[in-house]
């Protein structure tokens, strides 16, 4: 199941299939190479390899199901929210689907998948839930600006569109939040959130009607790790992230 989802076990030779069959009641725990932040909308897309990959086949006729849980530390797990649930439990997907990180959590580093397929309910030679791949949605896109090492991603942009740069990245004692090319007259609220979803800093940037506004924030007391930065005005929100060394 490493690499990009193949989406079908029919168009790929058996020797090159990279999905994992959990087996009945089987489980696996995966660690992401970076934190999957809780952003607006779905956070994860799950791909499951079903025989023939027939997207029109209803869940009721091929009910391979699994429960999905997330964790920050790999020890304490909580249920993720399925956009379209199988059964009554919100953490259960039937084959492909999307998952949301609950609002109480800022992100996840681990995901646990547990097969819930009932023996005898799936026709043919079913081997339980087959994990083809999991993709983080709306997470990040890197940019470079005048030699600065910057990284940002957008959560929601309203009508008052503005660009945010966070640098240096990684940062040590200070980080600069720069707002560019704004057409709004509102002030901006800058919030820094850790991966547990806790607000660790909150400041206001006063709008000075210029094309660029910069707020320097002291982060020397923060522990090393990944942090989410939200910049809001009355109409828009833009989300970036940085690494504290």
Residue frames relative to the residue before (quaternion, step in Angstrom):
aa qw qx qy qz dx dy dz
X 1.0000 0.0000 0.0000 0.0000 0.00 0.00 0.00
X 0.4581 0.6601 -0.4678 0.3681 3.61 1.21 0.30
X 0.7287 0.3947 -0.3047 0.4694 3.56 -1.12 0.66
X 0.7415 -0.3978 0.2931 0.4540 3.55 -1.34 -0.16
X 0.5622 -0.5935 0.4436 0.3673 3.62 -1.07 0.66
X 0.3473 -0.7491 0.5288 0.1965 3.57 -0.96 0.89
X 0.3211 -0.8197 0.4277 0.2051 3.55 1.34 -0.36
X 0.8080 0.0891 -0.0780 0.5771 3.62 1.19 -0.09
X 0.2824 -0.7408 0.5807 0.1852 3.56 -1.11 0.70
X 0.5645 0.5948 -0.3788 0.4290 3.56 1.29 0.16
X 0.7363 0.4073 -0.2258 0.4909 3.59 0.95 -0.89
X 0.6900 0.4154 -0.2692 0.5281 3.59 1.28 -0.13
X 0.4962 -0.6687 0.4591 0.3096 3.57 -0.89 0.90
X 0.6373 -0.5599 0.3709 0.3778 3.56 -1.14 0.66
X 0.6487 0.5388 -0.3245 0.4285 3.59 1.02 -0.77
X 0.7511 0.3858 -0.2000 0.4970 3.57 1.17 -0.57
X 0.4075 0.6956 -0.4963 0.3222 3.59 1.20 0.14
X 0.1223 -0.8281 0.5457 0.0396 3.58 -0.78 0.98
X 0.4606 0.6651 -0.4756 0.3453 3.60 1.10 0.57
X 0.3556 -0.7190 0.5605 0.2059 3.56 -1.30 0.42
X 0.2438 -0.7477 0.6003 0.1457 3.57 -0.79 1.02
X 0.3628 -0.7679 0.4882 0.2010 3.56 -0.53 1.16
X 0.3276 -0.7098 0.5480 0.2976 3.58 1.03 -0.75
X 0.6489 -0.5294 0.3633 0.4083 3.57 -1.21 0.38
X 0.8444 0.0465 -0.1150 0.5211 3.54 -0.78 1.20
X 0.4224 0.7040 -0.4716 0.3219 3.60 1.23 0.29
X 0.1499 -0.7908 0.5890 0.0720 3.58 -1.24 0.40
X 0.0284 -0.7672 0.6396 0.0406 3.53 -1.27 0.47
X 0.1913 -0.7550 0.6160 0.1177 3.56 -1.20 0.61
X 0.1431 -0.7977 0.5849 0.0345 3.55 -0.80 1.09
X 0.2171 -0.7478 0.6113 0.1413 3.55 -1.15 0.69
X 0.3612 -0.7319 0.5382 0.2104 3.56 -0.79 1.04
X 0.5137 -0.6504 0.4552 0.3254 3.63 -1.10 0.57
X 0.7642 0.1147 -0.0987 0.6270 3.58 1.33 -0.08
X 0.6211 -0.5494 0.3998 0.3905 3.56 -1.24 0.32
X 0.2765 -0.7087 0.6234 0.1807 3.56 -1.03 0.87
X 0.2406 -0.8061 0.5272 0.1199 3.57 -0.35 1.23
X 0.4756 -0.6341 0.5331 0.2957 3.52 -1.27 0.56
X 0.0584 0.8010 -0.5892 0.0882 3.57 -0.36 1.25
X 0.7161 -0.4367 0.3083 0.4488 3.56 -1.27 0.01
X 0.7989 0.2462 -0.2027 0.5099 3.57 -0.92 0.90
X 0.7728 -0.3275 0.2495 0.4831 3.54 -1.27 -0.37
X 0.3134 -0.7715 0.5323 0.1524 3.57 -1.04 0.82
X 0.8069 0.1516 -0.0445 0.5692 3.60 1.13 -0.64
X 0.1848 -0.7378 0.6374 0.1239 3.54 -1.17 0.71
X 0.1691 -0.7940 0.5803 0.0654 3.58 -0.76 1.09
X 0.1328 -0.7701 0.6209 0.0616 3.56 -0.98 0.94
X 0.0813 -0.7899 0.6077 0.0057 3.57 -0.84 1.08
X 0.3559 -0.7437 0.5248 0.2118 3.58 -0.87 0.93
X 0.0454 -0.7883 0.6131 -0.0246 3.55 -0.47 1.27
X 0.6387 -0.5533 0.3656 0.3902 3.57 -1.04 0.75
X 0.8315 0.1225 -0.1253 0.5271 3.56 -0.65 1.13
X 0.2589 -0.7953 0.5060 0.2106 3.58 1.27 -0.26
X 0.2304 0.7887 -0.5270 0.2171 3.56 0.88 0.99
X 0.2867 -0.8088 0.4911 0.1496 3.55 -0.12 1.31
X 0.6654 0.5111 -0.3075 0.4489 3.58 1.14 -0.57
X 0.5151 0.6360 -0.4287 0.3825 3.59 1.23 -0.21
X 0.3686 -0.7552 0.4872 0.2374 3.66 -0.53 1.05
X 0.6334 -0.5407 0.3974 0.3853 3.54 -1.20 0.51
X 0.6197 0.5825 -0.3437 0.3981 3.56 1.01 -0.77
X 0.7213 0.4179 -0.2480 0.4936 3.62 1.13 -0.59
X 0.7816 0.1202 -0.0855 0.6061 3.60 1.24 -0.30
X 0.0604 0.8816 -0.4635 0.0657 3.59 0.65 1.18
X 0.1034 0.7584 -0.6293 0.1348 3.57 0.34 1.26
X 0.0025 -0.8394 0.5363 -0.0882 3.55 -0.46 1.26
X 0.0150 -0.7899 0.6130 0.0107 3.54 -1.25 0.49
X 0.3754 -0.6901 0.5762 0.2254 3.52 -1.28 0.56
X 0.1780 -0.7994 0.5709 0.0575 3.57 -0.96 0.95
X 0.0037 0.7912 -0.6094 0.0503 3.56 -0.86 1.06
X 0.2461 -0.7750 0.5678 0.1281 3.55 -1.13 0.69
X 0.0705 -0.7922 0.6054 0.0312 3.55 -1.28 0.37
X 0.4252 -0.6635 0.5515 0.2736 3.54 -1.22 0.55
X 0.8236 0.2817 -0.0974 0.4826 3.56 0.79 -1.08
X 0.5257 -0.6491 0.4105 0.3657 3.61 1.22 -0.07
X 0.6695 0.4774 -0.2876 0.4911 3.56 1.32 0.07
X 0.7718 0.2476 -0.1187 0.5736 3.57 0.86 -1.03
X 0.0846 -0.8276 0.5549 -0.0008 3.59 -0.56 1.19
X 0.1033 -0.7697 0.6277 0.0532 3.55 -1.20 0.63
X 0.5919 -0.5941 0.4157 0.3520 3.56 -1.18 0.59
X 0.3126 -0.6959 0.6144 0.2013 3.53 -1.15 0.75
X 0.4449 -0.6918 0.5048 0.2621 3.58 -1.21 0.50
X 0.2711 -0.7555 0.5760 0.1548 3.58 -0.71 1.08
X 0.4889 -0.6663 0.4710 0.3086 3.60 -0.92 0.90
X 0.7562 0.0850 -0.0589 0.6461 3.57 1.06 -0.79
X 0.2154 -0.8326 0.5003 0.1004 3.56 -0.30 1.24
X 0.3056 -0.6795 0.6276 0.2259 3.49 -1.33 0.45
X 0.7881 0.1166 -0.1600 0.5828 3.58 -0.67 1.11
X 0.7145 -0.4660 0.3201 0.4122 3.57 -1.22 -0.38
X 0.6197 0.5671 -0.3475 0.4167 3.60 1.19 -0.43
X 0.4712 -0.7362 0.4215 0.2414 3.56 -0.75 1.06
X 0.6812 0.5028 -0.2896 0.4465 3.61 1.20 -0.40
X 0.6129 0.5851 -0.3325 0.4140 3.61 1.25 -0.02
X 0.1278 -0.7657 0.6274 0.0606 3.54 -0.97 0.99
X 0.2399 -0.6990 0.6466 0.1890 3.52 -1.27 0.53
X 0.8205 -0.1165 0.0041 0.5597 3.55 -0.32 1.36
X 0.8338 -0.1357 0.0845 0.5284 3.65 -0.93 -0.80
X 0.2599 0.7691 -0.5666 0.1411 3.56 -1.22 0.43
X 0.4361 -0.6771 0.5322 0.2613 3.53 -1.39 0.07
X 0.2073 -0.7832 0.5806 0.0811 3.53 -1.16 0.73
X 0.2105 -0.7447 0.6206 0.1264 3.53 -1.22 0.69
X 0.3933 -0.6550 0.5869 0.2680 3.56 -1.15 0.69
X 0.5085 -0.6682 0.4353 0.3248 3.65 -0.74 0.95
X 0.6352 -0.5827 0.3649 0.3519 3.55 -1.13 0.74
X 0.6238 0.5731 -0.3400 0.4083 3.61 1.12 -0.56
X 0.7405 0.3823 -0.2037 0.5138 3.60 1.24 -0.32
X 0.4450 -0.7245 0.4725 0.2319 3.56 -1.02 0.85
X 0.7879 -0.1790 0.1374 0.5730 3.59 1.18 -0.43
X 0.2868 -0.7361 0.5801 0.1985 3.56 -1.33 -0.03
X 0.2572 -0.7389 0.6012 0.1625 3.53 -1.31 0.52
X 0.7677 0.2418 -0.1219 0.5808 3.59 1.25 -0.46
X 0.0774 -0.7645 0.6349 0.0809 3.54 -1.27 0.46
X 0.1781 -0.7728 0.6038 0.0807 3.56 -0.95 0.96
X 0.1129 -0.7882 0.6045 0.0239 3.56 -0.91 1.01
X 0.0430 -0.8074 0.5880 -0.0238 3.58 -0.75 1.08
X 0.4135 -0.7224 0.5009 0.2372 3.57 -0.73 1.07
X 0.0753 -0.7915 0.6062 0.0202 3.56 -1.02 0.92
X 0.3258 0.7616 -0.4992 0.2541 3.57 1.25 0.36
X 0.3280 -0.7517 0.5427 0.1813 3.56 -0.86 0.98
X 0.4799 -0.6788 0.4786 0.2827 3.57 -0.77 1.08
X 0.7910 0.3044 -0.2422 0.4722 3.54 -0.92 0.96
X 0.6355 0.5434 -0.3391 0.4312 3.61 1.24 -0.23
X 0.7061 0.4081 -0.2453 0.5242 3.59 1.23 -0.37
X 0.3955 -0.7328 0.4958 0.2464 3.64 -0.71 0.99
X 0.7640 0.3680 -0.2687 0.4568 3.56 -1.21 0.49
X 0.7099 -0.4477 0.3490 0.4169 3.53 -1.31 -0.49
X 0.0256 0.8253 -0.5613 0.0561 3.58 0.52 1.14
X 0.1263 -0.7805 0.6079 0.0725 3.56 -1.10 0.73
X 0.6902 -0.4720 0.2713 0.4767 3.54 1.10 0.69
X 0.7584 -0.3688 0.2802 0.4587 3.54 -1.34 -0.23
X 0.1856 -0.7927 0.5767 0.0683 3.59 -0.84 1.05
X 0.2244 -0.7973 0.5491 0.1113 3.59 -0.39 1.22
X 0.1771 -0.7990 0.5716 0.0592 3.56 -0.55 1.24
X 0.7584 -0.2955 0.2094 0.5419 3.59 0.96 -0.78
X 0.1766 -0.7510 0.6270 0.1084 3.55 -1.30 0.46
X 0.1090 -0.8150 0.5691 0.0045 3.57 -0.72 1.11
X 0.3817 -0.6986 0.5593 0.2313 3.57 -0.98 0.88
X 0.2307 -0.7941 0.5520 0.1073 3.58 -0.82 1.01
X 0.8619 0.1100 -0.0692 0.4901 3.59 -1.18 0.65
X 0.3527 0.7826 -0.4587 0.2298 3.56 1.05 0.71
X 0.7968 -0.2715 0.1926 0.5043 3.64 0.41 -0.99
X 0.0429 -0.7400 0.6684 0.0606 3.49 -1.42 0.34
X 0.3450 -0.7796 0.4865 0.1911 3.57 -0.62 1.11
X 0.0599 -0.7655 0.6396 0.0355 3.53 -1.21 0.63
X 0.2191 -0.7465 0.6089 0.1548 3.55 -1.27 0.35
X 0.0377 -0.8144 0.5774 -0.0436 3.57 -0.87 0.97
X 0.8488 -0.1730 0.0853 0.4922 3.56 -0.55 1.26
X 0.7473 -0.4232 0.2266 0.4595 3.56 0.89 0.92
X 0.5433 0.6035 -0.4147 0.4106 3.60 1.23 -0.05
X 0.3739 -0.6829 0.5719 0.2585 3.52 -1.15 0.62
X 0.0995 0.8193 -0.5507 0.1246 3.58 -0.15 1.29
X 0.0321 -0.7735 0.6327 0.0203 3.54 -1.21 0.48
X 0.1334 0.8003 -0.5722 0.1192 3.55 -0.81 0.95
X 0.0336 -0.7623 0.6421 0.0736 3.53 -1.29 0.30
X 0.4148 -0.7279 0.5057 0.2061 3.52 -1.16 0.69
X 0.2663 -0.7451 0.5882 0.1673 3.57 -0.93 0.86
X 0.7730 -0.1415 0.1362 0.6032 3.58 0.66 -1.11
X 0.0815 -0.7660 0.6347 0.0619 3.56 -1.02 0.77
X 0.2431 -0.7757 0.5679 0.1291 3.56 -0.76 1.06
X 0.7701 -0.3409 0.2408 0.4825 3.56 -1.20 -0.34
X 0.6901 0.4326 -0.2810 0.5076 3.59 1.08 -0.67
X 0.0599 -0.8593 0.5072 0.0256 3.58 0.62 1.16
X 0.0643 0.7785 -0.6219 0.0542 3.55 -1.05 0.86
X 0.3561 -0.7309 0.5451 0.2046 3.55 -1.20 0.59
X 0.1616 -0.7890 0.5894 0.0633 3.56 -1.03 0.84
X 0.0692 -0.7617 0.6429 0.0415 3.55 -1.04 0.88
X 0.1315 -0.7730 0.6179 0.0579 3.56 -1.02 0.87
X 0.2036 0.7870 -0.5510 0.1884 3.60 -0.59 1.11
X 0.5476 -0.1773 -0.8169 -0.0370 1.54 -2.25 1.09
X 0.1360 -0.7836 0.6023 0.0686 3.56 -1.20 0.41
X 0.3977 -0.2514 -0.8268 0.3084 1.61 -0.89 2.36
X 0.2943 -0.7433 0.5797 0.1579 3.55 -1.30 0.48
X 0.3358 -0.7516 0.5376 0.1825 3.55 -1.23 0.50
X 0.8414 0.0579 0.0019 0.5373 3.59 0.31 -1.24
X 0.7999 0.1203 -0.0421 0.5864 3.57 1.08 -0.73
X 0.0914 -0.7573 0.6416 0.0811 3.55 -1.25 0.55
X 0.2794 -0.7636 0.5641 0.1436 3.57 -1.03 0.84
X 0.1725 -0.7523 0.6304 0.0828 3.55 -0.99 0.97
X 0.0383 -0.8208 0.5693 -0.0258 3.58 -0.49 1.19
X 0.1685 -0.7638 0.6187 0.0731 3.55 -0.93 1.02
X 0.0990 -0.8291 0.5502 -0.0046 3.56 -0.71 1.11
X 0.8775 0.1138 -0.0554 0.4625 3.53 -1.31 0.52
X 0.2616 0.7741 -0.5371 0.2093 3.57 0.80 0.92
X 0.1931 -0.7652 0.5984 0.1383 3.56 -1.14 0.62
X 0.5265 0.6180 -0.4045 0.4209 3.54 1.24 0.49
X 0.3412 -0.7255 0.5557 0.2199 3.56 -1.23 0.46
X 0.4891 0.6781 -0.4235 0.3486 3.59 1.28 0.05
X 0.4930 -0.5862 0.5390 0.3504 3.52 -1.34 0.29
X 0.3508 -0.7443 0.5388 0.1806 3.57 -1.26 0.39
X 0.2325 -0.7487 0.6057 0.1358 3.54 -1.06 0.81
X 0.1583 -0.7848 0.5970 0.0507 3.55 -0.76 1.15
X 0.0190 -0.7995 0.5993 -0.0359 3.58 -0.74 1.11
X 0.1743 -0.7641 0.6147 0.0892 3.56 -0.97 0.94
X 0.0835 -0.8097 0.5803 -0.0262 3.58 -0.77 1.13
X 0.3424 -0.7281 0.5491 0.2261 3.59 -0.95 0.82
X 0.7016 -0.4977 0.3041 0.4095 3.59 -1.26 0.19
X 0.6093 0.5217 -0.3624 0.4746 3.59 1.27 -0.10
X 0.5581 -0.6291 0.3737 0.3913 3.58 1.32 -0.01
X 0.5119 0.6525 -0.4169 0.3720 3.60 1.26 0.18
X 0.4119 -0.6828 0.5454 0.2583 3.58 -1.02 0.82
X 0.1092 -0.8216 0.5588 0.0275 3.58 -0.61 1.14
X 0.7893 0.0453 -0.0533 0.6101 3.61 1.25 -0.17
X 0.0123 0.7867 -0.6157 0.0431 3.55 -1.10 0.74
X 0.1181 0.7986 -0.5755 0.1307 3.59 -0.57 1.16
X 0.3427 -0.7206 0.5693 0.1978 3.55 -1.31 0.41
X 0.2019 -0.7403 0.6293 0.1228 3.56 -1.03 0.90
X 0.3108 -0.7579 0.5476 0.1707 3.56 -0.64 1.11
X 0.4203 -0.7107 0.5092 0.2428 3.56 -0.86 1.00
X 0.1158 -0.8183 0.5620 0.0349 3.57 -0.63 1.16
X 0.5282 -0.6832 0.3685 0.3441 3.56 1.33 0.46
X 0.5123 0.6155 -0.4477 0.3979 3.61 1.18 0.36
X 0.6154 -0.5727 0.3950 0.3706 3.58 -1.26 0.22
X 0.7889 0.1653 -0.1023 0.5830 3.59 1.24 -0.22
X 0.0294 -0.7854 0.6179 -0.0208 3.56 -0.89 1.01
X 0.1111 -0.8139 0.5701 0.0173 3.57 -0.87 0.98
X 0.0894 -0.7638 0.6383 0.0341 3.54 -1.03 0.93
X 0.1933 -0.7745 0.5944 0.0971 3.57 -0.74 1.10
X 0.1127 -0.8193 0.5619 0.0178 3.57 -0.70 1.11
X 0.3863 -0.7075 0.5504 0.2172 3.55 -0.99 0.92
X 0.0080 -0.8181 0.5737 -0.0378 3.59 -0.55 1.18
X 0.3094 0.8079 -0.4656 0.1867 3.57 1.28 0.22
X 0.7042 0.4649 -0.2743 0.4612 3.61 1.07 -0.64
X 0.5470 0.6291 -0.4013 0.3795 3.61 1.22 -0.19
X 0.5050 -0.6272 0.4912 0.3321 3.61 -1.08 0.66
X 0.6034 -0.5473 0.4289 0.3904 3.56 -1.22 0.43
X 0.4613 0.6761 -0.4926 0.2957 3.57 -1.09 0.70
X 0.6369 -0.5133 0.4201 0.3929 3.53 -1.37 -0.21
X 0.0547 -0.7929 0.6068 0.0098 3.58 -1.06 0.79
X 0.3465 -0.7093 0.5853 0.1850 3.51 -1.21 0.76
X 0.1259 -0.7746 0.6169 0.0600 3.59 -1.02 0.87
X 0.0655 -0.7808 0.6202 0.0377 3.59 -0.76 1.02
X 0.1101 -0.7596 0.6392 0.0471 3.54 -1.03 0.90
X 0.0128 -0.8302 0.5537 -0.0631 3.57 -0.55 1.20
X 0.0152 -0.7100 0.6967 0.1013 3.47 -1.38 0.44
X 0.7751 -0.3639 0.2176 0.4685 3.60 -1.16 -0.24
X 0.7719 0.3798 -0.1781 0.4777 3.59 1.13 -0.62
X 0.8253 0.2188 -0.0368 0.5193 3.56 1.04 -0.75
X 0.1006 -0.7430 0.6516 0.1149 3.49 -1.40 0.21
X 0.0345 -0.7717 0.6347 0.0210 3.55 -0.98 0.84
X 0.1877 -0.8107 0.5524 0.0491 3.54 -0.90 1.00
X 0.0061 -0.7757 0.6306 -0.0245 3.56 -0.96 0.95
X 0.2090 -0.7698 0.5803 0.1643 3.55 -1.25 -0.04
X 0.0689 -0.7769 0.6220 0.0690 3.56 -1.26 0.35
X 0.3876 -0.6848 0.5687 0.2395 3.51 -1.34 0.34
X 0.2517 -0.7316 0.6173 0.1427 3.55 -0.93 0.99
X 0.3649 -0.7497 0.5117 0.2075 3.60 -0.66 1.11
